[in-house]
Amino acid sequence: MGNRWSAWSRWTALRRSWGLAGVAIALSAGTLVPVGPALAAAPVPAGAITLTAVDASPFQGWGTSLACWANVVGGWSSMNGIDEDLFGLPDERHPDRLGLNVIRYDIGASPVVWCRDATGADCAPAPEPGRSLPLAAGDRLPAGCQSFGPGKAVPALLDGQGGPAAAADLGRDRNQVAVLRDAIGRQPRSSFRLEAFANSPPWWMTANGCPQGSAVLFGENLSSDRFGDYADYLVSVLRAFRRAGIDFATVDPLNEPENPWGAQGLLCPTGDCQEGASLGNPFNPTDTAAMFGLAGYGDLPAGCFAQVNTHMYDFVPPSSLVPYGQGISVYGQGGGQRAALFDLARRSGKRLWMSEFGTGGAAADMTSALTYSSTIAADLKYLRPDAWVNWQAVEASGHWGLFEAPSWPAEGPVVKTKRFFAMEQYSRFIRPGYRLLAATDPLDDPGHETASTVAAVNDPRHPRRIVIVGTNVGGDRSVTYDLGRLGVLRAGGDAVLTRFRTAADEQPPGAPAPTAHDVQRLGSSPLRATSFTDDQPAGSITTYVIDIRGI
């Protein structure tokens, strides 16, 4: 599951233009130095990054999928602390919380037993003290099913004994549900946007009995005569959550169904497999349409929409797919046609999510953090999604997690990675409800869809905070930001600019430990101008928070 995007209905745009000439300001060692009289016109250097509010895009928030990591961490005694860092709101005492508000819950598909550790030597049919790690129940799966990676066999909420419409049992998925319940208690419930997604039909409903996919390349592992049963199963899960007081705004019936899941182990050659199911290649629109009967169940939450999930950055789904769901989803590595997908979503009247991204590396690896931040910048500039969602929050050392867990899947100390702090540079300051501004950076490459600058405002009509995030993957750079067209200052107005920087840790000579540069506050300075200049070190992420007063 690399990166995935989702497109939603009712796409809106705000067109507003502000204009005001101003002066430039230079930042040096945390000090603002005026280079012209306050609120008087002064030239802005060539190559400045210009911010405008034309087509300011609404932003719903930041999030993460649950799935594998929550399937493990939900059984740890340290779960609450991890959830606090991920979903708790940042404040002065806890500035490094991410405040994530978009959560994707994985509707599991596997039979499991509950074990003391990953060896599977001491297991029970149901969770009990000391046995909190779910592992695939191999005796209930066919011989062709390969071994699952830790946490990747997600418990199915029905075992098939009472049929697909029987009441789903949330207790079967104890760990992931525990993380979900804890997470949504850390902010006002109205702050959250919840989605349920499935990677495969439950094992007992598949054609070959294995929730990893068909052994045939691009073979469908759910026969068409069971589409109705599968819809019944999904609705049973949604109803169980609704009875528990949890409503999902959207449901994704099948994630990435165009991939060759299960076929000759193509996607898990080392046996570290996960759940997945194909719907053929190319898509059969009739197949996807059959799964969108969800709206016909009247006791589901109003506005609970289905979406279809498909491949890519460099693939734009055919328009024939779009009418069958309220959204489309894509995932993939690298650049491609983000702008084309945004245009498709806008023409189709649908909202857009970037619903999955991850990149790997050691906890202190700044290169992976720069890749992470650059991807966010490119997505927000060209894809212009309403929400941006991480894939896995906790994983083993060297993998994609925002936390690194060296003892994975056994409980032990976890370490925040540089990717965590890259995410913090965005999610801590650009909060749900902000509007994404347009940033014209001369280093951006629209042809390859690369970008280095993200900017947002709390409210275009009544601006109180402007946030700019700059990612510098190259050498040292002196950069000027021109805010003149935003009109953020007027006569008698006032603003304060605060800088935060993430960079590689340094090892001072003779020091016992490296100096961490995670999200370092560089100080605040008055800003009485409409542009400012700063020096960004090579390989760094810098956030500028401009708090506006007296307007």
N, C-alpha and C positions, 0 to 999 in steps of 0.2 A: 504494500500500500504506500506508494511514494507520495505524490501530491494530488489533491483532489479538489475540484471546485463544484459549487452548486449554484444554479440560477433560479431565482424566485420571481413571483409575480409582483405586479404593481411597482414597476421601476419608476422613480420620480427624479426630477432634476430641478435645482434652484439656480436661476440665472440672476446674478446680481453683480454689479460692477461698482467698485469704489475707486476714487481717484484723489490723490493729494501729493503734491511735490514735497520733497523733504531734504534732509541733510544726511550725510554719511557719518557713521561712527565706527571707530576701529577698536577691537578688543585686543588687549595685550596683557598677558598674565592675570587675567580675570578682571581687568579694569577697562571701563568704557572711556574712550578718549574722543570728545567731539572734534570734528574736522571742519566745522562751519557753525555759524550762529544757530541757536535752537529754532526749529520750525521755519528756517529760511532755505530757499532752494540751493542745492549744491549738486554738482555732477556725480553720477554713480559710475564707478569704474566699468570699463568694457568687460564683458564676461560675467557680470553679476547674475545671480540667480533671482529671477523675478517671480513673485507670488501674486496670483490673481484669484478672485472668487467666482469667475465665470464657470457655470456648470458645477458649482460646489456639490460634491456627492455626499449623501447621507451615509453615516457609518454606524452599523449596529453593534460592533464590538469584536472582541478577541476571544478565542476559545481553544479547546482541545478535544480530541476524541478520547473516549475511555478505552474500551476493548481490552487489549492484552495487559497493559500496565495495571489498570484498575482490577482486572481479574486476579492479579497477584497482590497488589498493595492493599486492597480491601481486606485482606487477612492479616495485615501487619498491625502491631500496636502503635506504630509511628504514623499511621495513615492520616490522623488528624493534623499533624504538623505539616505534612506534605500538602494536604488539601488547603490549609491556611495560606501557604505560600502561593499556591496556584490560583485559588478562587477568592481569598480574602481581599478586602479593599485596601489599597495602600493608604497609609496615613503617616503622620510625623514620627510615630513610634515604630512603625513597621513599613518603612518606605519601599522595601524590596518585594512586597507582595505584587503579584501580577494582576489581580482583579479580573480574571477571565470570567466571561458571562455567557459564552456560547459552548454548549456541551453536546457531544454526539455520543449517544448510548448505543452499544452494539448488541443487537438481538442475537444471542448465541445459537449455535446449531449442533453442538457436540454432546455425546454422552460422557460424563466425567465421574471420577471417584475423587475423594478428598484425602490428601496425603500429607504426611509429616514433612517430606522434603521431595526434591525432584527425582530421587532414585525410584520412587513409586513402590518402595519396599513395605511401607506401613500405611495402609489406606483404609478408608471406610466409605460406605455408599453415600453418606451424607456428611456435611461439615460438623465437626465437633472439636472441643478444645484440643489443641495440639495437632489437629489435622485440618489445615485451612488452605492448602494449596490444591486447586483443581487440576487434575491431569486426565487426559483422554482415557476412557475405559476401553482398552484394546479388545476385550472379549466381546464387545458389542459392535465392533467395526470389522469390515472385511479385511482380508489379508492384504489387499492392494493399497490400503490406506497407509500412508507413511507416518513417521513420527512427527508429532507437533512440537514446535518450539515452546519454551516456557510461557504460560499464560495464553497461548494462541488457540487452545481448545476451550472455547467460551461455552459455558453450560447452556443447553437448550432449556426453555422454560416449560416445555411439554415433552413427555416421553412417547407420545403417540398412542398410549393405552386407551384414552377416552376419545380419540379422534381429534382432528385439527381444531375444532371449535370448543374443545374442553377448556375449562378455566385454567389459565396460565398461572404458574406458581413462582412468584418472585423469589421465594426462598431458595430455589434451585441455583440462582445466580447471586448468591449471598454477597460476594466480594464486590462485584461491579456495582450492584445496587447500593451497597453501603457507601461507596465513594460518591455515587450520585446524590444520595440523601444528604450526606455530610456537606457536599459542595454547595447545593442549593440553599443550605441554611446559613451561608456565610455572606449573603447579600440579600436585599429585599427580593422576594420571589419574582416580582415583576421585572427585575433586571435581567433575568435569564431568558435565553432562547434555547429550547431543547429540541433535539432531533433524535429520532430512533432510526437506526440503519441496520441492515442485515448483509452479511457477506455470503451466506448460503442458506438455503432451506434447511430445516432440521434433518439430521442424518437419516431418520426413519422415513422421510418423505422423498429423499433423493433416489435417482434411478439405480445407483450402485451401492447405496448405503454408506457412502463416505462423504462428509461435508467439505472435503478438500477439492472437489470437482471431478469431472469425468476423466477417465483414462484415455479417452479419444481426444485428439487435438481439437479444441474449440467445441467439443461435444456438449450438448445440453444435458445437465444433470437433473433437470426437473421436466418431466413430460408435460405436454400441454394439457392433458386431462387432469392434472393436479394443480393447475394455476388457481382454481377456485379454492382448493384445500389450503394452498399456501396463503392466499389472501385471508382466509378464516384464521389461520395460525397467527398472522401478523396482527389482525384485529383483536384476537384474544389477548395478545401481549399488551396492546395499547389499552384495552379495557382493564386489565389487571393493574396497570400503573394508574389509570384514572381512579380506580377504587382506592388506591393508596394515596390519592391526592396529588399525583404527578401527571400533568398533561404535556404531551409533545406537540409542538407547533407543526412539525413536518415529519414525514416518514419516507425513508429511502428503501424500497422493497428489495433491491439487490445492488450491491456495490460492485463497480468495475466488471460488469458481466461479459465484456468482450475479451477478457484475458483468458489464456489457456490454462485455467486452474486445474491442477491435478494431473495434467497430461505429461506422462513420463517424467514427472518431477521437475519440469522446466523452471518453475518459479521457486523451488526449494530443493536444489540438487544435493544439499548436505543434510536433508532430512528435517530442517528447521521450518516445518510447514505450518500453514495457517488455513483458516476457513476461506472458501471461495467457490463460486459457481459461474459457469459460462451460460450465456444465452445465444451462443452461435456467433459466427463471424462471416458476413456482417450482421448487424442487428436485424431482427425481424420485428417491425413495428407492431404487428399483431400480438406478439409475445408480451411486449412491454405494456401495450394497451390493456391486456387482460389482467395485469396486476394492479391497475389503477381503479379497480372497483371499490377501493377503500372508502371513497366519498359516499358510497351508497349505504354505509352503515350509519344510521341516524344517531346512534348514541355516542359516536366519537366526538371529540371536542370540535366545536365550530372552528373552521379555518385550519384544520389539520390536513395538510396537502401532501400528496405524493410527489416524488421527483424521480427522474431516471438518472442513473449514474453511468458515465462513460469515460472514454480515454482522453487524457492529454494536456499538454500545452499546445502541441502543434496539430491539433485535430479539432475542427469545428463540426459538430454533429449535423447531419442533414436535417433540414427543416421539418421533414415528415415525422421526426421523433418528438418534436417539441409539444404538439397538442396533447400528447398522452399523459403528460404530467404537468405539475405547476413549476417544474424546474428541470434543468439538465445539470450534470456533473461531469467534471473532467479532472484528470490528474496527469502528471508527467514531470520529467526532469528537464531543466533547461528552458530556453526561450521558445518562441513559436508564434502563436496567433492569439495572444491575450486580447489585443485590441479588436480582432475579428469576433471573438467570443462576446466581448462587451457589446459590440454593435449588434450581434445576433440577439442578445438578451434584451437590448433596448428596443429593437424592432419588434420583438415578440411580446413586449410588455411584461418582462419577467425580471425579478431581482436576481442578483448574482452573489454567490459566496465563493471564496477560495477555501475549500473545506478540508484540505489536508496537505501538509508539507512537513518534511523532515530531512535533516542532513546529519551525517555522523562525524565523529571525531572524539578525541579525548576531552575530558572536562575543561582543561585549560587551553584548548586549541582555539586560538583567535581566528584562524582561517575559516573554520566552520561557522563561527559567529558572524563573520563578514559575509559569507555565503547566505546565511539565514537572513541577515538584515538586508542584503542586496535583493534577495527574492521578495521580501516584503515590499521594498521600495518599487520594484518592477511591477508587482501585482497591483499595488495601489495606484500606480500611475497609468498602466495600460489596461488592466482588467477592471479596475475601479469597483471592487466588490463591496457589498454591504458588511461583510464579516470576513475575518481572516482566522483560520483555524489550524492549529498545530496537530501533528499526528499523535506521537506517543510522548507522554510527559516523563516517564521513568523507564529506563532501560539499562542493560548491562554496560559495563565500561566500553567505550569506543563506539557505541551505537548511537541512536538518534535522539535519545531522551534529553529533556530539559534538565533533568536530574540524572546523574550517573550513579548506579548502584553496583559497586564492585562485587558484592556477594550474590547478585541476582541469580535465581529468584528467591533465595533465602533472605530473610530480613537482616538488615545491617545498616550501618551509616550510609547516607546518600550525600552526594556533592552536587551543588548547583554548577551547571556547566556555563561556559561563556555564551552558549545559545540562550540559556535562561536570561542572562543579563541583556543580550541583544533584544529579546522579546520585551523585557522590562522597559527598555528605552522607548518603546512604542506604547505598550498597554498601560503603563503607569501614568502616562501624560495625555495620550489621545484616548479619551474615554467614550463610552457609548453615547450616541447623540451628537457627537462632533460632526463637522462637515469637512470633507477632504478638499483641500485647495489645489489649484494647479500650480506646479513649480516648473519653471523653464530653466533647466540647467544645461549649459553648453557641453558638458561631458556626457549627457544622456545620448543613447543611440537608439532611436525609434525602430530602425531596421532590425536590430537584434534584440529589441525590447529590454535594454538595460537602463537602469536609473539609479541615482544616488541620493535623491532628496524626496522627503515626504513632508507635507505641511498640512495643518488642520486648524480649525477655529471652533471654539465652543458653540458660537451662535453667530451667523453672518450678520444678522440684523442688530444684535447687541453684543458685539465682541468684547469679551473680558479676558480671554486667553488665546494666544496663538502659539502653536507648537511646531517646531521645525526639527526634523531628524536628518542628519547628514551622515552618509556612509562613505568613508574614504578607503577604497581598496588599493589605491596607488600610493605614490610618494607624498611627501608633505605638500599641503595645499593651502593657499590663502584664498578664502572664499568670502564674497560679499553677498549678503541677502538684501534684496530691495523689496521693502514692504509698502512702498509709496502708493501703489494702486489699491491697497486694502483700506487706506484711510484710517489706520489704527490710532493715529494721534491727531488731535485738533488743538487749537490754541488753548492754553491753560491745561492741557491734558498731561498725563504722566504715565510712565510704564517702568516696569522693572524686568530686566533680563537675567535669567539664571541658566547656567550651563551645566550639563552632566556629560561625562565621557566614559566610554568603555574602551579599553585597549588591552594589549597583551600584558601579562604580569612581568614585573622586572625583578631581577636578582641582584640587589646591590652587593658590591664586593664586601665580603666578610660577614654579611647578614645571614642569620640562621635560616630565614625563610624568605621567599620572594614577596615583593610588595604587590598587593592585588590592586588592579584597576578594573573593578567590576562595573559599578555605576557610580563614578566618583563625582561628587558635587564640587564644581570649580568656583563657586561663589556667585553673588548677585551684584548687579550694577544698575544705576538709573539709565533709562533709555528715553531720550527726548529727541528722537530723530526717526526717520523712516527707512534708514538702511544701516547696517552694521557689518563689520568685517572681522573675521576670526581666522586664526591659523589652525588647521586641522592636521594632526600628525598622521603619518602613514599608518595604514591598518587600524583605523579607529572609527568609532561610532559616537557622534556628538549630538545631544539633544539640546535645543534652545527653547526655553519656556519664557514667553513674554506675557506677563500679567499687566493688564491695562487698567488704569484707574483714572477717574476724573473726566470721563466722557459723558 
